[in-house]
């Protein structure tokens, strides 16, 4: 999204209502209603009817991926982690009919009640006094990895997973696409597919040849794409090329706001926790390995 002035980037409630009236649609029809639970909020955010400007979209992605951080943090802490000003959080809450961020935050607090925290991304305060800094960091990364893996067990979309396996197993050739932080995941998936005798192309963009590497993609092929926020890599452009050429597309990504979602035949949400600015890849690798195993088993049977 192109950069705009702050006033245009963070619209007021009145401005949103005016825009809704201009389109001939009510504010509720656009999804800007007051959710009563965290699940209702997620349903609104994933409906595809809400189109946020840059900063508010940044907030939405953070809230989607880190509900425990939102529930347990102060407005200043949440704003810092999301990379926005506290006033942006207030504006976001007001869009959904809340007076301020603290009222809006109750949705996340209620969601967390009765469950273990997901892992706050800070690695746990109990580790702060660790005498060995290296061990402290290791413990933090282990905790982040465990939190990431724990989310898979609590809300994994089996139907999407099975559809992904079907499309990959039926492909004449699998194109594996991912860049930046996703590249270690796609590299390992491509290697493992090759070791299992499954023909694939790792789109590695060596020599800036990524678009040439997908130049021969056809409707008989399937793309396995991996992408994580902030979604500012070459991956969406490459997947768009595959989509135009009628290839099937399956995606591992971390929120409904990913630009790959609308291009994909099916997708899986995998949210990774972080520690001290470093994100885990444990859950993405685990899901990827399960896909490879499923594809191989499906082709043998």
C-alpha positions as CSV (number, residue, x, y, z in Angstrom):
1,X,0.0,0.0,0.0
2,X,1.4,3.4,-0.9
3,X,2.3,5.8,1.9
4,X,-0.3,8.5,2.7
5,X,-0.6,11.4,5.2
6,X,-1.5,10.3,8.7
7,X,-4.9,11.9,8.6
8,X,-5.7,9.8,5.5
9,X,-4.0,6.7,6.9
10,X,-6.1,6.6,10.1
11,X,-9.7,7.5,9.3
12,X,-12.2,8.8,11.9
13,X,-15.4,6.9,12.7
14,X,-17.3,9.7,10.9
15,X,-15.2,9.3,7.8
16,X,-15.8,5.6,7.7
17,X,-19.6,6.1,8.1
18,X,-19.5,8.7,5.3
19,X,-17.6,6.3,3.1
20,X,-20.1,3.6,3.8
21,X,-23.1,5.8,3.0
22,X,-21.3,6.9,-0.2
23,X,-21.1,3.2,-1.3
24,X,-24.8,2.7,-0.4
25,X,-23.9,0.2,2.3
26,X,-24.4,0.5,6.1
27,X,-21.5,0.5,8.5
28,X,-22.6,-2.9,9.8
29,X,-22.6,-4.3,6.2
30,X,-19.0,-3.4,5.9
31,X,-18.2,-5.3,9.1
32,X,-17.7,-2.3,11.4
33,X,-20.0,-3.6,14.1
34,X,-19.3,-4.0,17.8
35,X,-18.1,-7.6,18.4
36,X,-19.0,-9.0,21.8
37,X,-16.3,-11.7,21.8
38,X,-12.9,-12.3,20.4
39,X,-14.3,-14.9,18.1
40,X,-16.8,-12.4,16.7
41,X,-14.0,-9.9,16.1
42,X,-12.0,-12.5,14.2
43,X,-15.1,-13.4,12.1
44,X,-15.4,-9.7,11.2
45,X,-11.7,-9.3,10.3
46,X,-11.7,-12.5,8.2
47,X,-15.0,-11.6,6.4
48,X,-13.2,-9.7,3.6
49,X,-15.6,-6.7,4.0
50,X,-13.2,-4.6,6.0
51,X,-10.5,-2.8,4.1
52,X,-8.1,-1.0,6.4
53,X,-5.6,1.7,5.6
54,X,-1.9,1.0,6.2
55,X,-1.6,1.6,9.9
56,X,-4.9,0.2,10.9
57,X,-4.2,-2.9,8.8
58,X,-0.9,-3.2,10.7
59,X,-2.9,-3.2,14.0
60,X,-5.4,-5.8,12.7
61,X,-2.6,-8.1,11.7
62,X,-0.9,-7.8,15.2
63,X,-4.2,-8.4,17.0
64,X,-4.9,-11.4,14.8
65,X,-1.5,-13.0,15.5
66,X,-0.9,-12.0,19.1
67,X,-4.1,-12.1,21.2
68,X,-2.3,-12.9,24.4
69,X,0.0,-9.9,24.0
70,X,-3.0,-7.7,23.6
71,X,-4.7,-9.2,26.6
72,X,-1.8,-8.9,29.0
73,X,-0.1,-5.7,27.8
74,X,-0.6,-2.0,28.4
75,X,-1.7,0.2,25.5
76,X,1.9,1.5,25.3
77,X,3.4,-2.0,25.2
78,X,0.9,-3.2,22.6
79,X,1.4,-0.1,20.5
80,X,5.2,-0.6,20.6
81,X,5.0,-4.3,19.6
82,X,2.5,-3.5,16.8
83,X,4.8,-0.6,15.6
84,X,2.1,2.1,15.8
85,X,1.1,5.0,18.1
86,X,-1.2,4.3,21.1
87,X,-3.7,6.7,19.4
88,X,-3.9,4.3,16.5
89,X,-5.1,1.5,18.8
90,X,-7.7,3.8,20.2
91,X,-9.0,4.6,16.7
92,X,-9.1,1.0,15.8
93,X,-11.2,0.2,18.9
94,X,-13.5,3.1,18.1
95,X,-14.2,1.7,14.6
96,X,-15.8,-1.3,16.3
97,X,-17.9,0.8,18.6
98,X,-15.7,0.8,21.7
99,X,-15.1,4.0,23.7
100,X,-11.4,3.2,24.0
101,X,-8.7,0.6,23.9
102,X,-9.2,-0.7,27.5
103,X,-12.8,-1.7,26.7
104,X,-11.8,-3.3,23.5
105,X,-9.0,-5.1,25.3
106,X,-11.6,-6.9,27.4
107,X,-12.4,-9.1,24.4
108,X,-8.9,-10.5,24.5
109,X,-8.8,-10.8,28.3
110,X,-12.0,-12.8,28.2
111,X,-10.6,-15.0,25.5
112,X,-7.5,-15.8,27.6
113,X,-9.4,-16.7,30.7
114,X,-9.4,-20.3,31.5
115,X,-6.5,-21.1,29.1
116,X,-2.8,-21.1,29.4
117,X,-1.1,-18.0,27.9
118,X,0.2,-18.6,24.4
119,X,3.7,-17.4,25.1
120,X,4.0,-13.6,25.2
121,X,6.7,-13.1,22.7
122,X,8.9,-11.8,25.6
123,X,10.0,-15.3,26.5
124,X,8.5,-15.1,30.0
125,X,9.5,-12.8,32.8
126,X,10.8,-15.7,34.9
127,X,13.8,-15.9,32.5
128,X,14.7,-12.3,32.9
129,X,17.0,-13.0,35.8
130,X,18.9,-15.8,34.0
131,X,22.6,-15.4,34.8
132,X,23.7,-16.7,31.5
133,X,22.5,-14.4,28.7
134,X,22.9,-17.1,26.0
135,X,20.9,-19.6,28.0
136,X,18.2,-17.0,28.6
137,X,17.9,-16.4,24.9
138,X,17.9,-20.2,24.2
139,X,15.1,-20.7,26.7
140,X,13.2,-17.8,25.2
141,X,13.4,-19.3,21.7
142,X,12.4,-22.7,23.0
143,X,9.4,-21.1,24.7
144,X,8.4,-19.3,21.5
145,X,8.7,-22.5,19.5
146,X,6.6,-24.4,22.0
147,X,3.9,-21.6,21.8
148,X,3.9,-21.8,18.0
149,X,3.5,-25.5,18.0
150,X,0.8,-25.4,20.7
151,X,-1.4,-23.2,18.5
152,X,-1.4,-26.0,15.8
153,X,-2.9,-28.4,18.2
154,X,-5.6,-26.0,19.4
155,X,-7.0,-24.9,16.0
156,X,-5.7,-26.7,13.0
157,X,-7.8,-26.7,9.9
158,X,-7.9,-30.4,8.9
159,X,-10.1,-29.8,5.8
160,X,-7.7,-27.3,4.3
161,X,-4.7,-29.5,5.1
162,X,-6.3,-32.5,3.3
163,X,-7.2,-30.3,0.3
164,X,-3.6,-29.0,0.2
165,X,-2.3,-32.6,0.2
166,X,-4.7,-33.6,-2.6
167,X,-3.7,-30.7,-4.9
168,X,0.0,-31.2,-4.3
169,X,-0.2,-34.9,-4.8
170,X,-2.0,-34.4,-8.1
171,X,0.5,-31.9,-9.5
172,X,2.7,-32.7,-12.4
173,X,5.3,-30.3,-11.0
174,X,5.3,-28.5,-7.6
175,X,6.7,-25.0,-7.5
176,X,7.9,-24.0,-4.0
177,X,7.9,-20.3,-3.4
178,X,8.9,-18.2,-0.4
179,X,11.4,-15.5,0.3
180,X,13.1,-13.7,3.2
181,X,12.0,-15.3,6.5
182,X,10.0,-18.0,4.6
183,X,12.9,-19.0,2.5
184,X,14.5,-21.5,5.0
185,X,11.1,-23.2,5.2
186,X,10.7,-23.5,1.4
187,X,14.3,-24.6,0.9
188,X,13.8,-27.5,3.4
189,X,10.4,-28.5,1.9
190,X,11.9,-28.6,-1.6
191,X,14.8,-30.7,-0.4
192,X,12.6,-33.1,1.4
193,X,10.2,-33.4,-1.6
194,X,13.2,-34.2,-3.8
195,X,14.5,-36.8,-1.4
196,X,11.1,-38.5,-1.5
197,X,11.2,-38.5,-5.3
198,X,8.6,-35.8,-5.8
199,X,9.4,-33.5,-8.7
200,X,9.6,-29.8,-7.7
201,X,11.2,-26.5,-8.5
202,X,12.5,-24.3,-5.7
203,X,12.0,-20.7,-6.8
204,X,15.1,-19.2,-5.2
205,X,15.5,-16.0,-7.2
206,X,19.2,-16.6,-7.7
207,X,20.5,-14.0,-10.1
208,X,17.1,-12.2,-9.9
209,X,15.6,-15.0,-12.1
210,X,12.4,-15.7,-10.0
211,X,10.0,-14.7,-12.8
212,X,12.0,-16.7,-15.3
213,X,11.8,-19.7,-12.9
214,X,8.0,-19.6,-12.9
215,X,7.9,-18.9,-16.7
216,X,6.8,-22.4,-17.7
217,X,4.2,-23.0,-15.0
218,X,1.0,-24.5,-16.3
219,X,-2.5,-25.6,-15.1
220,X,-1.1,-29.0,-14.5
221,X,1.2,-27.7,-11.8
222,X,0.7,-26.6,-8.2
223,X,2.4,-23.8,-6.2
224,X,3.2,-24.3,-2.6
225,X,3.8,-20.8,-1.2
226,X,4.9,-19.7,2.2
227,X,4.6,-16.1,3.3
228,X,4.6,-14.2,6.6
229,X,3.8,-10.6,7.6
230,X,4.7,-7.9,6.7
231,X,4.1,-9.5,3.3
232,X,6.6,-7.1,1.6
233,X,8.5,-9.7,-0.4
234,X,8.4,-10.8,-4.1
235,X,6.2,-13.9,-3.2
236,X,2.8,-12.3,-3.9
237,X,3.9,-11.2,-7.3
238,X,5.2,-14.6,-8.2
239,X,2.0,-16.3,-7.0
240,X,-0.1,-13.8,-9.0
241,X,1.7,-15.0,-12.1
242,X,0.9,-18.6,-11.3
243,X,-2.7,-17.6,-10.6
244,X,-3.0,-16.0,-14.0
245,X,-1.7,-19.2,-15.7
246,X,-4.4,-21.3,-13.9
247,X,-2.0,-23.2,-11.7
248,X,-3.4,-24.5,-8.4
249,X,-2.1,-22.6,-5.4
250,X,-1.8,-23.7,-1.8
251,X,-0.4,-21.4,0.9
252,X,1.0,-21.4,4.4
253,X,0.7,-17.9,5.9
254,X,0.0,-16.2,9.2
255,X,-3.3,-14.3,8.8
256,X,-6.3,-13.7,6.7
257,X,-4.7,-10.4,5.7
258,X,-2.0,-12.1,3.6
259,X,-2.3,-11.0,-0.1
260,X,-1.9,-14.7,-0.9
261,X,-5.2,-15.7,0.6
262,X,-7.3,-14.4,-2.3
263,X,-5.0,-16.1,-4.8
264,X,-5.1,-19.5,-3.2
265,X,-7.3,-22.5,-3.7
266,X,-6.8,-23.2,0.0
267,X,-4.5,-22.0,2.7
268,X,-3.4,-22.8,6.3
269,X,-2.9,-20.3,9.0
270,X,0.4,-20.8,11.0
271,X,1.3,-18.1,13.5
272,X,4.8,-18.1,14.9
273,X,5.7,-16.6,18.3
274,X,8.8,-14.5,18.7
275,X,11.4,-13.8,21.3
276,X,13.6,-10.6,21.5
277,X,12.7,-9.8,17.9
278,X,13.5,-13.3,16.5
279,X,10.6,-15.4,15.3
280,X,10.3,-19.2,15.5
281,X,9.9,-21.3,12.4
282,X,9.0,-24.5,14.3
283,X,5.3,-24.6,13.5
284,X,5.8,-23.8,9.8
285,X,8.4,-26.5,9.4
286,X,6.2,-29.0,11.3
287,X,3.2,-28.3,9.0
288,X,5.4,-28.3,5.9
289,X,6.9,-31.7,6.8
290,X,3.3,-33.1,7.5
291,X,2.4,-31.9,4.0
292,X,5.3,-33.6,2.4
293,X,4.5,-36.8,4.3
294,X,0.9,-36.6,3.2
295,X,1.8,-36.0,-0.5
296,X,4.2,-39.0,-0.5
297,X,1.6,-41.3,1.1
298,X,-1.1,-40.1,-1.3
299,X,1.0,-40.8,-4.3
300,X,1.9,-44.3,-3.1
301,X,-1.6,-45.3,-2.3
